[in-house]
Amino acid sequence: MEESNIQKFYKSCNVFITGGTGFMGKLLIEKLLRSTEVSSIYLLIREKKGKNAHSRIDELFDDVIFDRLKRECPKYKNRIEAISGDCSVSGLGLNITDRQKLMSDIHVVFHVAATVKFDENLKLAYSINVKGTKDVLDLTRQMKSLKSVIHVSTAFSNCHLPEIEEKFYDCPYAYEDIGQVLEKLNKNDIEQLTPRIIGPWPNTYTFTKALAESMIKETGSGLPIGIFRPAIVISTYKEPVEGWIDNLYGPTGVCAGTITGVLRVIKANVDSIADIVPADTCVAGLIASAYDVSEKECERTVDNIPIYNYVSSSENPITWDEFVHLNLIHGSKYPVINSIWALSLTVTSNIIVYNILRFLLHTLPALLFDTGAVLSGNKPRILQLYKKIHKFTEILVYFCFRSWKFSNKNTVNMWSKMNRADRELFPFSMTTVHWLLYFRRYIKGMRLYLLKDPDSTLDVAKKRDKR
C-alpha cells in the first residue's frame, strides 16, 4: 500500500486547536490522534463552572468517541497539552508563557471555536466569531514554524445569495466599524438594532461568520491560510463510532423532537435541498484541507487564499422531503422508550395550515396536559416546552424554505489529488455516503448517545409504540 501524504505531512507536527471541546473539535482531536503521528496537540480551553483547563481536558476524554482511541493508542494523553484561554477575551486570554510556547512550537492551526447559536447576542457573537478569529490570525503571524492555518467558517456565511462559490464576497460593512459601533451600544440597544445591522443575513451567526471571512480577506495576506466552509453538520457516518451526536442543533433537534413524539408538525418546503454532511467525513475534509493549503506553491496573497465549500448538494443531494421520510422510516424501527406520542410528522409549506395543525397537535394537547398537572398538584411544563420548540423551529425556517447552488471545485480537486492511502484514511468525498445507511445509523445514534436510550430498551419501546 502506498504511503499517505497526509500522514507524512502531520508526522511530528505540533497542532493548535481552538474549539476542541465542541462537537467538531472533539472529532478533530480524536481523528488526528488516531490516524496521524502528530507530536502534540495544544488545546485552547477556557475555565468553565469553576473547572480549569486541565480538569476540562480530563472530562473531554471521558466521551464514548474516545474509546476506540484509548484501545488503539493508549498513550494518547502524552500528546495533549492544555492551554488556558478564551476566544471571547482580548488576545485569546493567553498568558505570556503559553503565547511564547505557541509561537515557537506550532506548525498547524485549526480555528474551530465559534458561538453557533443563531440568536446569539450580536456583541458576543462578534467578540467570539470575528474578534477571536482576528486574535488567532495575529498569533499565527508570530509562529516561527507555521505550515498551515484553517479557519472553520460555514457554507451559509453568504446565505443571502442564491449561488455561493468558493471565493470571498463583499461585505457591506468593514469588520472594524461594526466592532466600534457595538462597543458604544448597551445590550438593549444592540438587541433593537440587530435586524438593521445584519441586513439580509437571517441571524447573528451567519452575519458574524461573513464578517470574519471579510476580515481574513483584508488581513490574511502572507499567511498559509485556508477557509473551510461546512454545510449543516450532523452525526458521524462511520468513525470513530457510527451515528455519534452530542447536540440538538439544527435538523437533529427536529429529528429528536419527532422520534420522542413531541414534534408533530413543521413548516418547510419539502422540495428544498437539505445540505447536510456527516461529522466524520467533514472532519476528514478539514484535516485534508490543512495539508492542501501547505502544498500551494504560490505567493501567499489574498487572491490565493483557498476556500473549500464542504457541501452535499453538489454531488449527493437530498431534499427535506427525503430527509423527513428516511427519519420516519428508521424512527419507527428504533422507537424511544419514553416517547409522548406515537411517531408522526406533518410537513407543510402553507402557513395557515401549519398554524392550525400547530394549535391542534401541539398547543391544545399541551394545555390539556398542563391542566391535568395543575389539578393533580404538579407543575405545568408542557406548554412552556412547546414555546421553546416553536422558537427553535422558527429559527430553522429560513434554511428549510431555500436551496442554494454551491460550487465545490476546490474540495473536489482536493479529493482528486489524493492517493489511495489518503482516500482510505480520510474519506471525505460526499459521493461515498449512502444516505439510506447513514440515516439508519443517525437515528440509532441519536437514540443511544443523545437521548440516552440503550439498546436493551428497544423491544419494550417497540411494543409500547404498537399500542
Wavefront OBJ file of the C-alpha trace (Angstrom):
o trace
v 0.000 0.000 0.000
v 1.337 3.418 -0.925
v 2.219 5.889 1.802
v -0.268 8.503 2.921
v 0.847 12.023 2.009
v -1.417 13.494 4.668
v 0.106 11.289 7.350
v 3.594 12.344 6.202
v 2.561 15.985 6.484
v 1.316 15.641 10.069
v 4.135 13.414 11.315
v 5.997 15.164 14.177
v 3.827 18.289 13.772
v 2.530 20.321 16.679
v -1.108 21.311 16.188
v -3.015 24.141 17.882
v -6.811 23.795 18.074
v -9.414 26.255 19.279
v -12.912 24.934 19.945
v -11.627 21.486 20.856
v -14.383 20.855 23.410
v -17.128 21.386 20.804
v -18.816 18.804 18.584
v -16.455 19.045 15.601
v -13.481 19.844 17.803
v -13.728 16.537 19.675
v -13.879 14.563 16.448
v -10.928 16.509 15.037
v -8.788 15.741 18.095
v -9.751 12.066 18.023
v -9.012 11.667 14.321
v -5.657 13.438 14.490
v -4.522 11.340 17.472
v -5.705 8.047 15.984
v -4.880 8.471 12.287
v -1.754 10.648 12.295
v 1.519 10.813 14.168
v 1.183 14.383 15.353
v 3.748 15.161 18.019
v 1.472 17.275 20.217
v -1.976 18.848 20.168
v -2.304 22.102 22.073
v -5.918 22.770 23.062
v -7.161 26.246 23.922
v -9.664 25.705 26.741
v -11.420 28.271 28.902
v -12.334 27.861 32.525
v -15.981 26.890 32.924
v -18.120 26.417 36.006
v -15.067 26.666 38.239
v -13.152 23.976 36.353
v -9.757 24.844 34.935
v -8.368 23.793 31.558
v -6.748 20.605 32.878
v -9.926 19.416 34.606
v -11.906 20.022 31.447
v -9.351 18.013 29.432
v -9.942 15.027 31.708
v -13.714 15.353 31.241
v -13.302 15.744 27.482
v -11.721 12.311 27.080
v -14.451 10.596 29.088
v -16.674 10.775 25.989
v -17.503 7.494 24.231
v -15.968 8.728 20.971
v -12.513 8.383 22.510
v -12.980 4.703 23.452
v -11.528 3.471 20.160
v -8.566 5.841 20.526
v -7.895 4.513 24.028
v -7.784 0.961 22.677
v -5.607 1.702 19.647
v -3.377 4.469 21.081
v -3.316 4.021 24.882
v -0.601 6.666 25.336
v -2.580 9.364 23.527
v -2.625 11.730 26.528
v 1.125 12.204 26.253
v 0.399 14.185 23.083
v -2.185 16.535 24.633
v -1.371 19.878 26.229
v -3.971 22.203 27.725
v -3.631 25.928 27.086
v -5.803 28.148 29.270
v -7.540 30.820 27.205
v -10.797 32.204 25.845
v -11.683 33.314 22.314
v -14.064 35.960 23.651
v -11.231 37.692 25.554
v -8.682 40.044 24.002
v -5.525 38.234 22.905
v -7.309 34.886 23.459
v -6.693 35.339 27.181
v -3.228 33.770 26.843
v -0.507 34.295 29.414
v 2.998 35.232 28.223
v 4.457 31.751 28.770
v 1.784 29.957 26.761
v 1.904 32.567 23.998
v 5.668 32.120 23.641
v 5.249 28.345 23.620
v 2.695 28.507 20.790
v 4.801 30.949 18.795
v 7.834 28.665 18.921
v 6.233 25.190 18.666
v 3.168 25.235 16.404
v 3.102 24.024 12.781
v -0.634 23.705 12.055
v -3.598 25.703 13.392
v -7.290 24.774 13.293
v -9.520 27.640 14.383
v -12.783 25.822 15.097
v -14.063 27.866 18.046
v -17.293 29.797 17.459
v -20.629 30.513 19.018
v -23.081 28.647 16.791
v -26.280 29.933 18.403
v -28.310 31.534 15.629
v -29.915 34.033 18.003
v -26.785 34.877 19.998
v -26.424 38.491 21.148
v -24.606 40.298 18.326
v -21.903 41.739 20.580
v -20.962 38.340 21.997
v -21.161 36.692 18.567
v -18.841 39.394 17.219
v -16.335 39.050 20.061
v -16.012 35.287 19.533
v -16.574 34.799 15.802
v -14.815 37.927 14.498
v -12.528 39.369 17.169
v -11.478 35.896 18.290
v -10.568 34.999 14.704
v -8.535 38.211 14.372
v -6.644 37.329 17.571
v -5.894 33.847 16.214
v -4.524 35.329 12.978
v -2.383 37.824 14.902
v -0.934 34.925 16.888
v -0.239 32.791 13.802
v 1.793 35.621 12.239
v 4.265 35.179 15.080
v 4.581 31.403 14.737
v 8.073 30.606 13.508
v 7.384 27.158 12.016
v 3.856 27.646 10.687
v 2.842 25.417 7.757
v -0.919 25.846 7.586
v -3.885 27.646 9.180
v -7.507 26.611 8.633
v -10.380 28.839 9.680
v -13.646 26.917 10.002
v -16.465 29.081 8.668
v -19.866 27.921 7.349
v -21.266 27.248 3.887
v -24.031 29.704 4.835
v -21.809 32.711 5.571
v -23.235 34.258 2.401
v -26.673 32.643 2.540
v -28.389 35.818 1.348
v -27.028 34.927 -2.102
v -28.626 32.191 -4.256
v -25.279 30.952 -5.639
v -22.215 30.517 -3.452
v -18.810 29.873 -4.974
v -15.515 29.141 -3.268
v -14.472 32.753 -3.133
v -14.676 35.860 -0.949
v -17.774 38.027 -1.164
v -18.026 41.720 -0.442
v -19.472 42.621 2.941
v -21.400 45.911 3.222
v -19.543 46.851 6.414
v -15.905 46.872 7.485
v -15.442 44.457 10.371
v -13.673 47.146 12.432
v -16.565 49.584 12.002
v -19.049 47.021 13.320
v -16.802 46.387 16.320
v -16.594 50.103 17.116
v -20.370 50.530 16.859
v -21.032 47.552 19.148
v -18.590 48.891 21.756
v -20.662 52.063 22.110
v -24.048 50.367 22.469
v -25.628 48.743 25.514
v -27.281 45.327 25.377
v -30.826 46.635 24.853
v -29.757 48.965 22.035
v -27.905 46.119 20.333
v -30.976 43.863 20.521
v -33.137 46.562 18.919
v -30.617 47.476 16.203
v -29.519 43.938 15.308
v -32.027 43.448 12.426
v -30.870 46.710 10.830
v -27.181 45.867 11.293
v -27.284 42.312 9.922
v -29.495 43.310 6.974
v -30.107 40.392 4.564
v -28.435 37.829 6.825
v -31.006 35.726 8.745
v -29.166 35.648 12.079
v -26.131 36.856 14.003
v -24.246 33.591 13.427
v -24.135 33.770 9.627
v -23.533 37.536 9.733
v -20.516 37.332 12.051
v -19.118 34.415 10.054
v -19.326 36.610 6.934
v -17.564 39.413 8.831
v -14.809 37.003 9.902
v -14.240 35.991 6.284
v -14.138 39.669 5.304
v -11.516 40.240 7.999
v -9.409 37.340 6.663
v -9.674 38.811 3.180
v -8.308 42.110 4.488
v -5.606 40.788 6.795
v -4.753 37.249 5.655
v -2.095 38.143 3.100
v 1.214 36.427 3.789
v -0.288 33.591 5.829
v -0.599 29.943 4.664
v -4.312 30.132 5.389
v -7.452 28.500 4.029
v -11.156 28.722 4.833
v -13.207 25.553 5.313
v -16.962 26.039 4.907
v -19.035 23.036 6.054
v -22.783 22.840 5.441
v -25.128 21.547 8.189
v -23.021 19.069 10.184
v -24.926 16.253 11.870
v -23.917 12.842 13.268
v -20.966 10.676 12.274
v -21.313 8.190 9.436
v -18.689 5.562 10.286
v -15.996 6.667 12.720
v -14.925 6.596 15.438
v -18.417 5.204 16.173
v -21.464 5.151 13.921
v -24.155 7.775 14.442
v -22.490 9.704 17.275
v -24.042 13.100 18.023
v -23.951 15.199 21.194
v -26.134 18.222 20.424
v -29.646 19.236 19.353
v -28.610 21.894 16.853
v -30.423 22.280 13.543
v -32.144 19.254 11.985
v -31.108 16.997 14.875
v -33.415 18.920 17.193
v -36.253 18.330 14.740
v -35.474 14.609 14.491
v -35.151 14.185 18.257
v -38.455 16.013 18.755
v -40.113 13.778 16.157
v -38.943 10.398 17.449
v -39.898 11.362 21.013
v -43.387 12.256 19.766
v -43.096 15.881 20.905
v -42.824 17.463 17.457
v -45.724 16.568 15.152
v -45.807 19.362 12.564
v -43.114 21.534 10.997
v -43.005 24.282 8.404
v -40.752 23.555 5.420
v -40.568 23.356 1.639
v -40.207 19.622 1.027
v -38.586 20.195 -2.371
v -35.753 22.325 -0.988
v -32.315 20.741 -0.667
v -31.160 19.733 2.799
v -27.443 20.495 2.622
v -26.358 18.166 5.423
v -22.971 16.480 5.870
v -21.755 13.747 8.268
v -19.442 14.960 11.012
v -16.682 12.402 10.433
v -16.399 12.962 6.665
v -16.412 16.700 7.383
v -13.513 16.359 9.830
v -11.608 14.204 7.333
v -12.016 17.014 4.785
v -10.896 19.575 7.368
v -7.710 17.618 8.095
v -7.021 17.195 4.378
v -7.549 20.911 3.707
v -4.683 21.885 6.038
v -2.386 19.631 4.029
v -3.745 21.023 0.763
v -3.083 24.612 1.880
v 0.512 23.748 2.769
v 1.034 22.305 -0.718
v 0.027 25.509 -2.525
v 3.105 26.687 -4.394
v 2.105 30.282 -4.886
v 2.587 33.683 -3.371
v 0.576 33.999 -0.174
v -1.748 36.791 -1.267
v -5.437 37.383 -0.607
v -6.233 36.317 -4.175
v -4.677 32.921 -3.484
v -6.403 32.064 -0.190
v -8.200 28.763 -0.900
v -11.807 28.328 0.216
v -13.383 24.878 0.490
v -17.178 24.561 0.355
v -17.929 21.253 2.045
v -21.498 20.502 0.944
v -23.603 17.532 -0.130
v -25.873 19.226 -2.684
v -23.271 19.383 -5.453
v -22.520 15.654 -5.574
v -25.026 13.777 -3.415
v -28.155 15.915 -2.897
v -31.054 15.080 -0.624
v -34.303 17.028 -0.211
v -36.038 17.873 3.048
v -38.811 15.520 1.965
v -36.313 12.649 1.701
v -34.706 13.726 4.972
v -38.046 13.540 6.817
v -39.084 10.305 5.069
v -35.854 8.478 5.925
v -36.027 9.618 9.530
v -39.625 8.426 9.844
v -38.701 5.031 8.367
v -35.862 4.462 10.803
v -37.595 6.237 13.676
v -40.366 3.619 13.500
v -37.744 0.857 13.623
v -35.962 2.363 16.622
v -38.637 3.985 18.847
v -37.652 5.542 22.161
v -38.918 4.209 25.460
v -40.304 7.487 26.823
v -41.994 8.982 23.752
v -45.041 11.163 24.429
v -46.945 10.267 21.240
v -46.500 7.656 18.527
v -44.198 8.711 15.682
v -45.923 11.129 13.299
v -44.790 14.259 11.478
v -46.667 16.513 9.064
v -44.605 18.828 6.860
v -46.301 21.777 5.201
v -45.226 24.978 3.471
v -48.674 26.547 3.941
v -48.511 28.958 6.875
v -52.269 28.826 7.592
v -52.323 25.010 7.587
v -49.208 24.985 9.776
v -50.725 27.347 12.361
v -53.938 25.290 12.549
v -52.067 21.999 12.929
v -49.654 23.510 15.419
v -52.576 24.515 17.628
v -54.345 21.135 17.294
v -51.265 18.899 17.606
v -49.053 20.931 19.944
v -50.785 23.726 21.855
v -54.122 22.074 22.613
v -52.661 18.779 23.944
v -50.145 20.821 25.959
v -52.972 22.820 27.554
v -54.783 19.596 28.437
v -51.619 18.035 29.904
v -50.811 21.140 31.956
v -54.387 21.490 33.178
v -54.263 17.891 34.376
v -50.911 18.579 36.037
v -52.256 21.603 37.915
v -55.373 19.709 39.065
v -53.183 16.899 40.397
v -50.905 19.332 42.236
v -47.955 19.134 39.815
v -46.133 21.893 37.991
v -47.304 22.645 34.411
v -44.425 22.282 31.950
v -45.596 21.036 28.519
v -46.833 24.381 27.210
v -43.522 26.003 28.145
v -41.706 23.181 26.339
v -43.669 23.841 23.159
v -42.893 27.552 23.333
v -39.198 26.663 23.216
v -39.767 24.160 20.397
v -41.709 26.669 18.307
v -38.996 29.297 18.796
v -36.362 26.762 17.753
v -38.228 25.629 14.630
v -38.912 29.234 13.550
v -35.143 29.853 13.555
v -34.731 26.949 11.093
v -37.474 28.060 8.686
v -35.091 30.243 6.641
v -32.976 27.189 5.781
v -35.936 24.846 5.227
v -37.527 27.011 2.540
v -34.454 27.744 0.425
v -31.976 25.908 -1.759
v -28.558 27.193 -2.724
v -26.362 26.431 -5.690
v -22.923 25.733 -4.245
v -19.672 25.386 -6.113
v -17.214 22.925 -4.518
v -14.467 22.680 -7.144
v -11.638 23.149 -4.631
v -12.991 20.349 -2.448
v -13.461 18.040 -5.442
v -9.969 18.858 -6.740
v -8.510 18.146 -3.314
v -10.135 14.687 -3.391
v -8.959 14.003 -6.961
v -5.321 14.678 -5.977
v -5.387 12.259 -3.037
v -3.787 8.855 -3.431
v -5.434 5.592 -2.452
v -3.975 5.532 1.059
v -5.240 9.040 1.807
v -8.703 8.261 0.467
v -8.999 5.232 2.728
v -7.744 7.077 5.797
v -9.549 10.382 5.167
v -12.711 9.551 3.138
v -14.307 12.983 2.862
v -15.920 12.787 -0.580
v -19.699 13.069 -0.276
v -20.008 10.547 -3.118
v -19.003 7.857 -0.575
v -22.050 8.495 1.647
v -25.029 6.151 1.269
v -27.980 8.112 2.691
v -30.233 5.135 3.490
v -27.486 3.527 5.563
v -26.487 6.857 7.042
v -29.943 7.696 8.425
v -30.293 4.251 9.970
v -27.126 4.985 11.942
v -28.215 8.570 12.612
v -31.445 7.547 14.332
v -29.811 4.686 16.250
v -27.012 7.007 17.365
v -29.401 9.776 18.360
v -31.400 7.296 20.420
v -28.296 5.953 22.173
v -25.944 8.937 22.569
v -28.282 11.905 22.675
v -31.472 10.548 24.238
v -29.566 8.047 26.442
v -31.902 5.220 25.458
v -29.853 1.972 25.450
v -30.396 -0.927 23.034
v -31.761 -3.007 25.924
v -34.993 -0.944 25.923
v -35.695 -1.354 22.198
v -38.044 -4.361 22.385
v -40.129 -2.751 25.121
v -40.230 0.522 23.170
v -41.452 -1.297 20.039
v -44.288 -2.981 21.951
v -45.213 0.333 23.548
v -45.136 2.067 20.170
v -47.522 -0.509 18.669
v -50.002 0.083 21.492
l 1 2 3 4 5 6 7 8 9 10 11 12 13 14 15 16 17 18 19 20 21 22 23 24 25 26 27 28 29 30 31 32 33 34 35 36 37 38 39 40 41 42 43 44 45 46 47 48 49 50 51 52 53 54 55 56 57 58 59 60 61 62 63 64 65 66 67 68 69 70 71 72 73 74 75 76 77 78 79 80 81 82 83 84 85 86 87 88 89 90 91 92 93 94 95 96 97 98 99 100 101 102 103 104 105 106 107 108 109 110 111 112 113 114 115 116 117 118 119 120 121 122 123 124 125 126 127 128 129 130 131 132 133 134 135 136 137 138 139 140 141 142 143 144 145 146 147 148 149 150 151 152 153 154 155 156 157 158 159 160 161 162 163 164 165 166 167 168 169 170 171 172 173 174 175 176 177 178 179 180 181 182 183 184 185 186 187 188 189 190 191 192 193 194 195 196 197 198 199 200 201 202 203 204 205 206 207 208 209 210 211 212 213 214 215 216 217 218 219 220 221 222 223 224 225 226 227 228 229 230 231 232 233 234 235 236 237 238 239 240 241 242 243 244 245 246 247 248 249 250 251 252 253 254 255 256 257 258 259 260 261 262 263 264 265 266 267 268 269 270 271 272 273 274 275 276 277 278 279 280 281 282 283 284 285 286 287 288 289 290 291 292 293 294 295 296 297 298 299 300 301 302 303 304 305 306 307 308 309 310 311 312 313 314 315 316 317 318 319 320 321 322 323 324 325 326 327 328 329 330 331 332 333 334 335 336 337 338 339 340 341 342 343 344 345 346 347 348 349 350 351 352 353 354 355 356 357 358 359 360 361 362 363 364 365 366 367 368 369 370 371 372 373 374 375 376 377 378 379 380 381 382 383 384 385 386 387 388 389 390 391 392 393 394 395 396 397 398 399 400 401 402 403 404 405 406 407 408 409 410 411 412 413 414 415 416 417 418 419 420 421 422 423 424 425 426 427 428 429 430 431 432 433 434 435 436 437 438 439 440 441 442 443 444 445 446 447 448 449 450 451 452 453 454 455 456 457 458 459 460 461 462 463 464 465 466 467
